[in-house]
C-alpha cells in the first residue's frame, strides 16, 4: 500500500473544529499519552492525540464513535480491552473507533513507520463469502472523517455515551508474560491435567467459594466426576479465554454451581413443555438428564449426561444456544479443553480462538474469579 503524503502543517484541532464544531460540554478525560504509547508499542498519530486531548471520546452523527483512552467500571468500556480485541482483526491494525453497524475503524500500521502517514481502514463484520471485509479509504484520520461527512455523515457531536459519567483515567494493564518453552511444548502435544497446567498456568489461590464438596454432593444428591473436582481444585472458578465460564462450586448465590444447575434444569423443562422438538434431552434430576456445570458468554451450556451410577463415566454434552442439539462429546473434560485451546475442537459453542495470523499463546488463558467477583 503506498504511503500517504506528509500531512500539511495545519492545526488538527482547528481542522476538526471546522468539520464538527466545538467540543461538547463537560470535562475531558486526561490521557497519559506516553504510558498509552508505551503499552501499545507504537506512537499514535499526532492529529488523533491533539483532537482526543481537546474533545475526548465522541459520538459523531449518532453513527460513529471515536474512542480515546479511558476506563469505566468493570462492566463498561475499557480502552485496553477495546484495543486488544480489535487489533486481532488483522496483522498490524490498531483500532480507534467503531460504528453502530459494528464496523471497526483502524489504522494500518504496516503502511508506514511514521504514524502520521497511517491510512484508515474499516473492517465490516458482515460481508458476502469471498468479499474483502476491509474498506480502504487510503487517507489518514482527518481526511477520512472529511470524506465521511461528504458522504452524508452528519457533523453533529456529542460526548460518547459509552463513556457515561463514570469514565476515569485509563491505566495500562500489565503486559502479558512471554510464552515459556513449557507452554510451547504443551501447545504442541500431550494430555491430562499436567499438560493443561503447563499450557495455562493456574492461579496461586483457586477460588471455590464457601463450603465443601461434601455439601455440594449432598445438595445435588450425587457425587460429581473426579476429573471436574480436580480441575476446580487446580483452577477454581473463572473464565477460559473470556468465553467459557466455570461458576463457584460452593455457595448458594444464584450463579453458584448448585442453584444455577437447578435453574438450568427447571428452565429447560419449561421450554421443553412448549417446544419439545427443540429440547430433546432429559434434564437433571430426571434419569440420564443433563447437569449443567459451565457456560459460555453466548449462553451455550456445558453439561454432563447423568447416565448410570458412576459419575466418572458420564459423557459431556453441549447445549447450544443458537443451533440444534448435537450428540455427546467424545473425550474427557480436560481433553476437550486442551483440544479447544489448541484449535483442534470443532464443536458448536466452542468457537475458534485464534485467527491464522495469531499466536495462540498470545490469546489463550484463564481469568480466575476472586473473592469480589460476582
C-alpha positions as CSV (number, residue, x, y, z in Angstrom):
1,X,0.0,0.0,0.0
2,X,1.6,3.4,-0.9
3,X,2.3,5.8,1.8
4,X,0.2,8.9,2.4
5,X,2.0,12.2,1.6
6,X,3.3,14.2,4.6
7,X,0.4,15.9,6.4
8,X,0.0,19.6,5.9
9,X,1.3,21.9,8.7
10,X,-2.2,22.7,9.9
11,X,-3.5,22.7,13.5
12,X,-5.5,19.4,13.6
13,X,-7.9,20.7,16.3
14,X,-8.8,23.6,14.1
15,X,-9.4,21.3,11.1
16,X,-11.6,19.0,13.2
17,X,-13.5,22.0,14.6
18,X,-14.0,23.2,11.1
19,X,-15.7,19.9,10.3
20,X,-17.6,19.3,13.5
21,X,-17.7,22.4,15.6
22,X,-16.5,23.0,19.2
23,X,-16.1,20.2,21.8
24,X,-19.2,19.0,23.8
25,X,-19.7,20.4,27.2
26,X,-18.0,18.7,30.1
27,X,-14.5,17.9,31.3
28,X,-12.2,16.0,29.1
29,X,-10.8,12.7,30.5
30,X,-7.0,13.2,30.9
31,X,-4.7,10.8,29.0
32,X,-1.1,9.9,29.8
33,X,0.0,9.5,26.1
34,X,3.5,8.4,27.0
35,X,2.1,5.5,29.0
36,X,-0.5,4.6,26.3
37,X,2.1,4.6,23.6
38,X,4.5,2.5,25.6
39,X,1.8,-0.1,26.2
40,X,0.7,-0.1,22.6
41,X,4.3,-0.4,21.3
42,X,3.5,2.4,18.8
43,X,3.4,6.2,18.7
44,X,0.0,7.4,17.8
45,X,-0.9,9.9,15.0
46,X,-0.4,13.5,16.2
47,X,-3.8,14.6,14.8
48,X,-5.6,11.9,16.8
49,X,-3.8,12.8,20.1
50,X,-4.4,16.5,19.6
51,X,-8.1,16.1,18.9
52,X,-8.6,13.4,21.6
53,X,-6.9,15.7,24.2
54,X,-9.4,18.5,23.5
55,X,-12.6,16.6,22.6
56,X,-12.4,13.3,24.4
57,X,-14.4,10.3,23.3
58,X,-17.1,11.3,20.8
59,X,-20.3,10.2,19.2
60,X,-20.4,11.7,15.7
61,X,-23.7,12.0,13.9
62,X,-25.2,9.2,16.1
63,X,-23.4,6.8,13.8
64,X,-19.7,6.9,14.6
65,X,-17.7,6.6,17.8
66,X,-14.2,7.9,18.1
67,X,-12.6,6.2,21.1
68,X,-9.9,7.6,23.4
69,X,-8.1,6.0,26.3
70,X,-10.4,6.0,29.3
71,X,-11.8,3.4,31.7
72,X,-15.2,2.8,33.2
73,X,-16.5,0.4,35.8
74,X,-15.8,-3.3,35.3
75,X,-19.0,-3.7,33.1
76,X,-18.3,-0.7,30.9
77,X,-15.9,0.3,28.2
78,X,-12.2,-0.2,28.7
79,X,-9.7,1.1,26.2
80,X,-7.3,-1.7,26.7
81,X,-9.9,-4.4,26.1
82,X,-11.2,-2.5,23.0
83,X,-7.7,-2.4,21.5
84,X,-6.7,-5.9,22.3
85,X,-9.8,-7.4,20.9
86,X,-9.9,-5.4,17.7
87,X,-6.2,-5.4,16.8
88,X,-6.7,-9.1,16.3
89,X,-8.8,-8.4,13.2
90,X,-5.6,-8.4,11.0
91,X,-1.9,-8.2,11.4
92,X,-0.8,-4.6,12.1
93,X,-4.1,-2.9,12.6
94,X,-4.7,-0.5,15.5
95,X,-8.4,0.4,16.3
96,X,-9.6,3.8,17.3
97,X,-13.3,3.9,16.5
98,X,-16.5,2.0,15.7
99,X,-19.9,2.4,14.2
100,X,-23.4,1.4,15.2
101,X,-23.2,-1.1,12.3
102,X,-20.4,-2.9,14.2
103,X,-17.8,-1.7,11.8
104,X,-14.3,-1.0,13.3
105,X,-12.1,1.9,12.4
106,X,-8.4,1.2,12.5
107,X,-5.1,2.5,11.3
108,X,-2.9,0.3,9.1
109,X,0.4,0.5,11.0
110,X,2.1,-1.6,8.4
111,X,1.8,1.1,5.7
112,X,4.5,3.4,7.2
113,X,7.0,3.8,10.0
114,X,5.5,7.3,10.5
115,X,2.2,7.2,12.4
116,X,1.2,10.5,10.8
117,X,1.0,8.7,7.5
118,X,-1.0,5.7,8.7
119,X,-4.1,5.2,6.5
120,X,-7.5,4.5,7.9
121,X,-9.0,1.0,7.2
122,X,-12.6,0.0,8.1
123,X,-13.5,-3.6,9.0
124,X,-17.0,-4.8,8.1
125,X,-18.0,-7.9,10.0
126,X,-20.8,-8.9,7.7
127,X,-19.7,-9.4,4.1
128,X,-20.6,-11.9,1.4
129,X,-18.4,-15.0,1.1
130,X,-15.2,-14.1,-0.7
131,X,-15.8,-10.4,-0.3
132,X,-13.0,-8.3,1.2
133,X,-14.2,-7.2,4.7
134,X,-11.9,-4.2,4.6
135,X,-12.7,-0.8,3.2
136,X,-9.6,1.3,2.4
137,X,-10.2,5.0,2.0
138,X,-6.5,5.5,1.5
139,X,-6.3,8.6,3.7
140,X,-5.3,9.5,7.2
141,X,-7.7,10.3,10.0
142,X,-8.8,13.9,9.3
143,X,-9.2,13.5,5.5
144,X,-11.1,10.3,6.1
145,X,-13.5,12.0,8.5
146,X,-14.0,14.8,6.0
147,X,-14.8,12.1,3.4
148,X,-17.4,10.6,5.7
149,X,-19.0,14.0,6.1
150,X,-19.1,14.4,2.3
151,X,-20.7,11.0,2.0
152,X,-23.5,12.0,4.4
153,X,-22.2,11.7,8.0
154,X,-24.0,14.4,10.0
155,X,-21.3,16.7,11.5
156,X,-23.1,16.7,14.9
157,X,-21.0,15.9,18.1
158,X,-21.9,14.6,21.5
159,X,-19.9,13.1,24.3
160,X,-19.7,9.3,23.8
161,X,-22.5,7.6,25.7
162,X,-20.1,4.7,26.2
163,X,-18.0,7.0,28.5
164,X,-21.0,7.9,30.6
165,X,-20.4,10.0,33.8
166,X,-18.1,7.5,35.4
167,X,-15.2,7.5,33.0
168,X,-11.8,7.7,34.6
169,X,-8.1,7.9,33.5
170,X,-7.1,4.7,31.8
171,X,-4.1,2.9,33.3
172,X,-2.3,0.4,31.1
173,X,-2.6,-3.2,32.4
174,X,0.5,-5.3,33.0
175,X,1.9,-6.8,29.9
176,X,1.1,-10.5,29.2
177,X,4.1,-12.6,30.1
178,X,6.1,-14.0,27.1
179,X,5.3,-17.7,26.4
180,X,7.6,-20.2,28.1
181,X,9.2,-23.3,26.4
182,X,6.9,-25.4,28.6
183,X,3.8,-23.7,27.2
184,X,5.1,-24.3,23.6
185,X,5.6,-27.9,24.4
186,X,2.1,-28.3,25.9
187,X,0.6,-26.5,23.0
188,X,2.2,-29.0,20.6
189,X,1.0,-32.1,22.3
190,X,0.4,-34.1,25.5
191,X,-2.7,-34.8,27.6
192,X,-4.0,-34.7,31.1
193,X,-4.1,-32.1,33.8
194,X,-0.4,-31.7,33.9
195,X,-0.3,-30.7,30.2
196,X,-3.2,-28.3,30.8
197,X,-1.4,-26.6,33.7
198,X,1.8,-26.3,31.7
199,X,-0.2,-24.7,28.8
200,X,-2.3,-22.4,31.1
201,X,-0.7,-21.8,34.5
202,X,-3.4,-21.9,37.2
203,X,-3.9,-19.2,39.8
204,X,-1.9,-19.4,43.0
205,X,-5.1,-19.5,45.1
206,X,-8.0,-21.1,43.3
207,X,-11.4,-19.7,44.5
208,X,-14.2,-22.2,45.0
209,X,-16.4,-20.2,47.3
210,X,-17.5,-21.0,50.8
211,X,-18.4,-24.6,51.5
212,X,-17.2,-28.1,50.7
213,X,-17.6,-30.8,48.1
214,X,-19.5,-32.9,50.6
215,X,-22.1,-30.2,50.9
216,X,-22.3,-29.9,47.1
217,X,-22.7,-33.7,46.7
218,X,-25.4,-33.8,49.4
219,X,-27.3,-30.9,47.9
220,X,-27.2,-32.4,44.4
221,X,-27.8,-36.0,45.6
222,X,-24.8,-37.3,43.6
223,X,-21.1,-37.3,43.6
224,X,-19.5,-35.2,40.8
225,X,-16.9,-36.5,38.3
226,X,-13.4,-36.8,39.8
227,X,-11.8,-35.0,36.9
228,X,-14.1,-32.0,37.4
229,X,-13.3,-31.8,41.1
230,X,-9.5,-32.0,40.3
231,X,-9.8,-29.3,37.7
232,X,-11.7,-27.0,40.0
233,X,-9.2,-27.6,42.8
234,X,-6.5,-26.6,40.4
235,X,-8.0,-23.5,38.8
236,X,-11.1,-22.7,40.8
237,X,-14.0,-20.7,39.3
238,X,-13.2,-18.5,36.4
239,X,-13.3,-17.8,32.7
240,X,-11.3,-19.6,30.0
241,X,-10.3,-17.2,27.2
242,X,-13.0,-14.8,28.3
243,X,-15.5,-17.3,26.9
244,X,-16.1,-20.5,28.8
245,X,-17.2,-19.8,32.4
246,X,-17.0,-22.1,35.4
247,X,-19.1,-20.9,38.4
248,X,-18.2,-21.2,42.0
249,X,-18.9,-24.8,43.0
250,X,-19.5,-23.9,46.7
251,X,-22.1,-21.4,47.8
252,X,-25.8,-20.5,47.5
253,X,-25.8,-17.5,45.2
254,X,-27.9,-17.7,42.0
255,X,-24.9,-18.2,39.8
256,X,-23.1,-20.7,42.0
257,X,-23.0,-24.2,40.7
258,X,-25.9,-25.9,42.6
259,X,-28.5,-23.1,42.3
260,X,-27.6,-22.4,38.7
261,X,-27.7,-26.1,37.8
262,X,-31.2,-26.3,39.3
263,X,-32.4,-23.2,37.5
264,X,-31.0,-24.5,34.2
265,X,-32.9,-27.8,34.5
266,X,-36.1,-26.1,35.5
267,X,-35.8,-23.6,32.7
268,X,-35.1,-26.3,30.1
269,X,-38.2,-28.3,31.3
270,X,-40.3,-25.2,30.9
271,X,-39.1,-24.7,27.4
272,X,-39.5,-28.4,26.6
273,X,-43.1,-28.3,27.6
274,X,-43.8,-25.8,24.9
275,X,-41.3,-26.8,22.2
276,X,-40.3,-30.4,22.7
277,X,-38.8,-30.6,19.2
278,X,-36.1,-28.1,20.2
279,X,-35.4,-29.5,23.7
280,X,-34.9,-33.3,23.2
281,X,-33.0,-34.0,26.4
282,X,-33.9,-35.1,29.8
283,X,-32.9,-32.5,32.5
284,X,-31.4,-33.4,35.8
285,X,-32.6,-34.7,38.2
286,X,-34.6,-36.7,35.6
287,X,-32.9,-40.1,34.9
288,X,-30.0,-39.6,32.5
289,X,-30.7,-35.8,32.4
290,X,-28.1,-33.2,31.7
291,X,-26.5,-31.4,34.6
292,X,-25.0,-28.0,33.7
293,X,-21.6,-27.0,35.2
294,X,-20.2,-24.4,32.8
295,X,-21.5,-22.0,30.2
296,X,-20.3,-19.6,27.6
297,X,-20.7,-15.8,27.3
298,X,-23.1,-16.6,24.4
299,X,-25.4,-18.7,26.5
300,X,-24.2,-22.2,25.5
301,X,-24.1,-24.8,28.3
302,X,-21.5,-27.4,29.0
303,X,-23.1,-30.3,30.9
304,X,-22.8,-33.9,31.9
305,X,-25.3,-36.5,30.9
306,X,-26.0,-38.2,34.2
307,X,-26.3,-41.7,32.7
308,X,-25.5,-44.5,35.1
309,X,-24.3,-44.7,38.7
310,X,-20.7,-43.8,38.0
311,X,-20.2,-40.0,37.6
312,X,-16.7,-40.6,36.2
313,X,-18.3,-42.3,33.2
314,X,-20.8,-39.6,32.5
315,X,-20.4,-38.2,28.9
316,X,-20.2,-34.5,28.2
317,X,-22.6,-32.6,26.0
318,X,-23.0,-29.0,24.8
319,X,-26.5,-27.5,24.8
320,X,-26.0,-24.8,22.1
321,X,-28.0,-21.6,22.2
322,X,-28.1,-20.9,18.5
323,X,-28.0,-24.3,16.9
324,X,-29.8,-27.7,17.0
325,X,-28.9,-30.1,19.8
326,X,-25.9,-32.2,18.9
327,X,-24.7,-35.6,20.2
328,X,-22.5,-36.1,23.3
329,X,-18.9,-35.1,23.1
330,X,-16.1,-37.6,22.7
331,X,-13.3,-37.3,25.3
332,X,-12.7,-36.1,28.8
333,X,-13.2,-32.6,30.2
334,X,-9.5,-31.9,30.3
335,X,-9.0,-33.3,26.8
336,X,-11.8,-31.2,25.4
337,X,-10.3,-28.1,27.0
338,X,-6.9,-28.9,25.5
339,X,-8.4,-29.6,22.1
340,X,-10.3,-26.3,22.1
341,X,-7.3,-24.2,23.3
342,X,-5.1,-25.8,20.6
343,X,-7.7,-25.1,17.9
344,X,-8.5,-28.8,17.3
345,X,-12.1,-28.8,18.6
346,X,-14.9,-28.1,16.1
347,X,-18.0,-28.0,18.2
348,X,-21.0,-25.7,18.4
349,X,-20.4,-23.3,21.3
350,X,-16.6,-23.6,21.2
351,X,-15.5,-21.0,18.6
352,X,-12.0,-21.0,17.1
353,X,-10.0,-18.8,19.4
354,X,-7.3,-17.5,17.1
355,X,-7.0,-16.2,13.5
356,X,-4.4,-17.5,11.1
357,X,-2.0,-14.6,11.8
358,X,-2.2,-15.0,15.6
359,X,0.0,-17.0,18.0
360,X,-2.4,-19.0,20.3
361,X,-0.2,-18.3,23.3
362,X,-1.0,-14.6,22.8
363,X,-4.7,-15.3,23.3
364,X,-5.5,-18.3,25.4
365,X,-5.6,-18.0,29.1
366,X,-7.7,-18.3,32.3
367,X,-9.0,-15.5,34.4
368,X,-9.9,-16.6,37.9
369,X,-12.8,-15.3,39.9
370,X,-11.8,-13.7,43.1
371,X,-13.4,-13.0,46.4
372,X,-15.1,-9.9,45.0
373,X,-16.1,-11.3,41.6
374,X,-19.8,-11.7,41.1
